[in-house]
């Protein structure tokens, strides 16, 4: 059932999976996966060689290959951006998320990051990077999209959904192995959706470490974080004043230790599309 769910989930993005990708996500060896895919065939899943996809959607493979080639070109920028973020004070872990983490991108795509930062410094980092990005040209700005920042005391993500689980399982750790492993350990619930999370954890252990805290960190008062959070709240309230406060707080997390900004409620759309596919093929939702 896990194999069928994951195939239908990725079909929301017109993203056929390679057998090795599905094997890692499900946490099975290739031989075991053959049996799982065979069982999934009655649930709207089809296999053709090294590809697994939703029944009748084999034509999506060519588009997937084009996006994979674009992703290869984008990774050069992503690696440079990750190395830059790893040098920012208070940053403890850097992970690439979004479409690039799934080896899929458009020619004008951006790079999404999840950052783990020192306890009590989420908004210090968020406000600093927000201000720095506004001074950069478009290409550089699009390479530094820090859409999710968690401090080390707030690693457990409350949104326990298929969307969040897949993002965690496919995130590519770029720096800060200790913090990246701690993030996955704090969200072990994701195994219910993506059983192969252990493979993601093993990959996180291989990320290069981040240098010890710099002297700069000691000079920034702890109280600055709350001031930075209040300033970002005022900015978002002004810039997105067309949203009601409840909706704005949902899209822009404003908690101590957690800083996110997702203007478009992408995860809700994904959940609806995923549920429709599962219902159409008799797949039980997790």
N, C-alpha and C positions, 0 to 999 in steps of 0.2 A: 504493500500500500504506500510506503514511503516513496518508492521509485515513481509510482504513478502521480502522487501529489507533486513531487518536485518537477516532473516533466510538464505537468499542467501549469504549475506556477510560472516556470520560465517561458511557457508559451504566451503568457500575458505580454511579454516583451518581444514576441516573435524570435525567440532565442532557443533553437534546438541545442541539445546538449551532446557533447562527445561522450562516448562510453566511459572514458577515464574520469571525466568531470562528474558524471552521475555516480560512478563507483566511489569517488572520494566523498561526495555529499551523503550518500547512503551508508558509507562505512563498510562496504563489502569488497572482497576481492573480485576480480573480473569474472572468474568462474561462477562465483555465487551470484553475481549480478545477472548473468545469463538467465538463471532461474527466476530471479525477481522480475526481470523485464518480460519474460515469458508469461508470468502470472499477470503482469500489468497490461498485457495486450488485450485482455478482455475489458480493460478500463480505459480504452481510448488511447493507448500508447503503441507506437510503431517503431521498429528498429530497422535500419538499413546500413549495414556495414558498421562503421565506427560511430554512427549517429543514432540518437534516440530522440523522438519528437512526438508531438500530438498527432493522432491519426489524421492523415490527409494534409499535413503541413510540411512535408519534405522539401517543398520549394523554398522554404525559409532558409535553407542551408547556405545558399549562395549569398544572401544578404548578411548572414552571420559571418561568413568568411570575409566579406568586405569590411564589416565592422571590426573584425579581428585585426585586419591589416592596418586600419586607422588607429586601433589601440596600440599596436606596436610602435607607431610613430609618436603617439602621445606619451608613451612610457618614458621617453627621454626627458620630457619636461617634468613628468611626475617625480622621477628620481631626484632631479635637481631641487624641486619644490620641497620634497620630503627632507632632503639634507638641510635645506634652509630652515624648515620648521623645527627640526631636531636641535638647532642651535638657539632657538628662542628661549629666554629664561622661563623657568617653571614647567616647560614641556618635558614629559616623562615617556610618552609613547606616541608614535605616529603610524597611522594605518590608512591606506587608500581604500575607499569604499565606492559605492555607486557603480555605474556601468563599467568603468575601467577595471575595477576589481574582478569583473567577470569576463575580461578580455573582449570588451565591446565598446566601441566609441564611434562618434561621427568625426568628420574632418575638422569641425570647429568645436569639438567637445571640450568640456572643462574637466578639472580634476577635483574630486571630492575627498576630503580627509575627515577622519575621526581622530581627535587628540585626547590623550590622557595627560592631565596636568597635576601639579602638586596640590594637595588639599588646601582649599580656601583660595585658589588662584584661577578658577575657571573664568571669571569675568575680567580679571586683570589681563589674561591672555586674549580673551575674546575682543575686548575693546582695543587692545594694542594692535592686533592683527586687522581688525576692522578699519582702524585709522590708517594703517600702513597700506592696505589694499587700495584704498581710495586714491592714493597717490601714484599707483602703478598704472602702466599702460594696459590695455585690454587683455593682451595675451598673457602677461604675467599675472594679472588679477584673476583670470580664469583658471590659472594653475594653482591657486591658493584658496580654494573654497573650503573653509573649515566649518562645515555645516553642523558638526556635533562635537562638543567639548565636554568631557567629564573629568571631575577631579578624582583623586585616588580614594576618597571617602564616599564617592557616589557612583561606583562602577555598575551596580545592579540596575539595569534598565527596566522600568516598570511596564513598558509596552511589550507584553509577551505575545507576539504575533508571528505569523509566518514571515511577514515582511522583515521584521527586526531580526529573526533567527537567521534568515538567509543572508542579510547584510553582515551579521557577525561571522557567519561561517565562511563567507567569501571575501571578507576584508583581508587585504594584503598587508601584513606587518612590515613596515619599512625601517623602523628604528625603535629602540627601547624594549628589548625582549622581555624584561621583567614586568613592565607595565602592560604589555600586550597579552602576556599569559594571564596576568591577574584579571584583566578585563574579561577574558573568556571563562576563567574559573568563576567569576562573580555572576556569570550568566549561563550557568550550566543547564538551566531550564530549556535552552535552545535545542538541546538534544532531542526533545520531544518532537520537534519539527524537522530537524536536520541531524540524524543520528551520527553522521560522520564528523561531529565537532572535534573529536579527539585528533583527527588529522590536521584540523586548523590550529589546534593548540600546539601540536608538534612543530608546525611551520612557524608559529610565533616564537618558539624558543630559539630559532635560527636568526632572528632579526638582530642586527648589530646593536650593541648597547649605546646608550646616550651618556655623554660625559657627565661627571659629577656636577652638582649645582655650582653655578658661578658666584662670584662675590657680588654681582649685581643683584641677585635675589635677596640678599640680606639687607639691601638698602631700600627695598620697596616695602612700605608699611603694610601690614596685614589688613588694615582698615580700608586700604585703597580698593579692595575687591568689592565691598559693598557700595562704595561711591561709583565704581565702574558699572555695577549692575543697575543702579538707579539711573545713571546716565543713558545706558542702552535702552532701558525701559521707556524713558522719555523720548528717545530718538525713534523707537519703533512706534510708539503711540502717535507721534507726529507724522512720520512717513506713511504709516498704514492706518491713518485715521478713518478710512472708509470701512475698515473691519470693526465689528463690535468687539468690546473688550474680551468677552469670553472666547470668541473665535481667535482673536489675536494671541491670547495667552496659550491657546492650544498649539498654534503654529510656531510661536516664538517662546520657547521655554524660558522662564524668568526665575528659576529657583536657584538658591545658593548651591554651587557645586555642579550645576548642569546648565549649559548654554547651547541652545540650538536655534536655527532659523530655517524654517521650511514654509515659504510663502504659500506654495500650492500644496494642498492636502493630497499628495501623491499616494501615500500609503492607503488611504481610504479607497481611492479608485482601484488600486491593485487588489485590495481585498475583495471588492465587488466582482472584478473580472475573474479572479481566481475561483471564487465561490461558484460563479456561473459555469465555469468549465468543469469543476468537480461535480456539480449537479447534473450536467449534461451527460457525464460518463459514469455516473454511479460511484464516484469516489467520495469516501467519507472525509469530511473536514477534520483536521487535527484538533 
